[in-house]
Amino acid sequence: FEVPSTSLTYVSAGARLGVDVFRGVTLAGGARVMAGMGDNGEMTTFEWYGSGEATGVGYDVSLTVPLPKGTFVRARVATSKLTTKFDGVGVITEMEGAVQSTDSTTSAGVSIGIRR
């Protein structure tokens, strides 16, 4: 079983908004759109799925809580989904009828920092 290599370069634009909800506790969220910039590695060669166009979206939310002496703790969750829609001219696309490939990620983390 072989899996084609993938590599994607994209440009993104988005916005993020933060709101002070209570005594320095900040709730923030953001969204962005992504557009692929050309080659997606082996995946979009004729031998695999053929050419296609990649687009996607991403979202995140965070909660920042102030701690003593200018420190803070921040919890963050982020998710993104990038889909490549194939043009229908690759070997696997023609054999299997594959029309798109989707890559999605979700991450979460907690960090501690110092405010200046």
C-alpha positions as CSV (number, residue, x, y, z in Angstrom):
1,F,0.0,0.0,0.0
2,E,1.5,3.3,-1.1
3,V,0.6,6.8,0.0
4,P,1.7,9.8,-2.1
5,S,3.8,12.5,-0.5
6,T,1.9,15.7,0.1
7,S,3.2,19.2,0.6
8,L,1.0,22.2,0.5
9,T,1.8,25.9,0.5
10,Y,-1.1,28.2,1.1
11,V,-2.0,31.8,1.8
12,S,-4.5,32.6,4.5
13,A,-6.4,35.6,5.7
14,G,-8.5,35.9,8.9
15,A,-9.6,37.8,11.9
16,R,-9.3,37.4,15.7
17,L,-11.4,39.1,18.4
18,G,-10.8,39.1,22.1
19,V,-13.1,40.2,24.9
20,D,-12.3,41.0,28.5
21,V,-15.0,39.0,30.3
22,F,-14.1,39.5,34.0
23,R,-11.2,41.1,35.8
24,G,-8.6,40.6,33.1
25,V,-9.9,37.2,32.0
26,T,-10.0,37.3,28.2
27,L,-12.0,35.1,25.9
28,A,-10.8,35.2,22.2
29,G,-11.6,33.5,19.0
30,G,-10.6,33.6,15.4
31,A,-11.3,32.3,11.9
32,R,-9.3,32.2,8.7
33,V,-9.7,31.0,5.1
34,M,-6.9,29.3,3.2
35,A,-6.2,29.0,-0.5
36,G,-3.6,26.6,-1.9
37,M,-0.7,28.1,-3.9
38,G,0.1,25.5,-6.6
39,D,1.7,22.1,-6.2
40,N,0.5,19.6,-3.6
41,G,3.4,17.1,-3.9
42,E,3.0,13.7,-5.5
43,M,-0.7,13.6,-4.6
44,T,-1.6,16.0,-7.5
45,T,0.5,14.3,-10.2
46,F,-1.2,12.3,-13.0
47,E,0.1,9.1,-11.6
48,W,-1.9,9.6,-8.4
49,Y,-5.0,11.8,-8.2
50,G,-4.2,14.5,-10.8
51,S,-4.4,18.3,-10.5
52,G,-6.8,20.0,-8.1
53,E,-7.5,23.1,-6.1
54,A,-7.0,23.3,-2.3
55,T,-9.1,25.5,0.0
56,G,-9.8,25.4,3.7
57,V,-10.9,27.1,6.9
58,G,-9.5,27.3,10.4
59,Y,-11.0,28.3,13.8
60,D,-9.5,28.8,17.2
61,V,-10.7,29.8,20.7
62,S,-8.6,30.7,23.8
63,L,-9.1,31.7,27.4
64,T,-6.5,33.7,29.2
65,V,-6.5,34.1,33.0
66,P,-4.2,36.5,34.8
67,L,-2.1,35.2,37.6
68,P,-0.1,37.1,40.3
69,K,3.0,39.2,39.4
70,G,2.2,39.7,35.8
71,T,1.9,36.1,34.8
72,F,-1.0,34.4,33.1
73,V,-2.2,31.0,32.0
74,R,-3.8,30.5,28.5
75,A,-5.8,27.5,27.2
76,R,-6.3,27.3,23.4
77,V,-8.1,24.9,21.0
78,A,-7.6,25.2,17.3
79,T,-8.9,23.2,14.3
80,S,-8.4,23.5,10.6
81,K,-9.6,21.6,7.5
82,L,-8.0,21.8,4.1
83,T,-9.7,20.1,1.1
84,T,-8.2,19.4,-2.3
85,K,-10.8,18.9,-5.0
86,F,-9.4,16.9,-7.9
87,D,-10.0,17.8,-11.6
88,G,-10.7,14.1,-12.5
89,V,-7.6,13.4,-14.6
90,G,-5.4,11.3,-12.4
91,V,-4.9,7.5,-12.6
92,I,-6.4,6.8,-9.1
93,T,-9.2,9.4,-9.6
94,E,-10.2,7.7,-12.9
95,M,-10.0,4.2,-11.4
96,E,-11.6,4.8,-8.0
97,G,-13.7,7.9,-8.6
98,A,-11.9,9.8,-5.9
99,V,-13.0,13.5,-6.2
100,Q,-11.3,15.1,-3.1
101,S,-8.9,14.7,-0.3
102,T,-9.4,16.3,3.1
103,D,-6.7,17.0,5.8
104,S,-8.0,18.1,9.1
105,T,-6.2,18.8,12.4
106,T,-7.3,19.7,15.9
107,S,-4.9,20.8,18.6
108,A,-5.1,22.0,22.2
109,G,-2.6,23.4,24.6
110,V,-2.1,25.3,27.8
111,S,0.7,27.8,28.3
112,I,2.0,30.0,31.1
113,G,3.5,33.4,30.3
114,I,4.6,36.8,31.6
115,R,2.9,40.1,30.6
116,R,5.2,43.0,30.1
